Amino acid sequence: MNKFEQVRDLVMSLEGDFEKFYDKNNQAAGTRVRKGMQDLKNLAQDIRVEVQNMKNTEK
């Protein structure tokens, strides 16, 4: 469950920047949101590969 916790922590850490960007039009917060979403994408890809490898080794 460590990977799930990483995903949850990353999403929760971006909450403030989402609010600053969408509610207050803070452009720097938008940059941080974009970086955080890229990190989330990379983490999700790592999880997908790990799950696929685990499934393939069980056969």
ABEGO torsion letter per residue (X at the ends): XAAAAAAAAAAAAAAAAAAAAAAAGBAAAAAAAAAAAAAAAAAAAAAAAAAAAAAAAAX
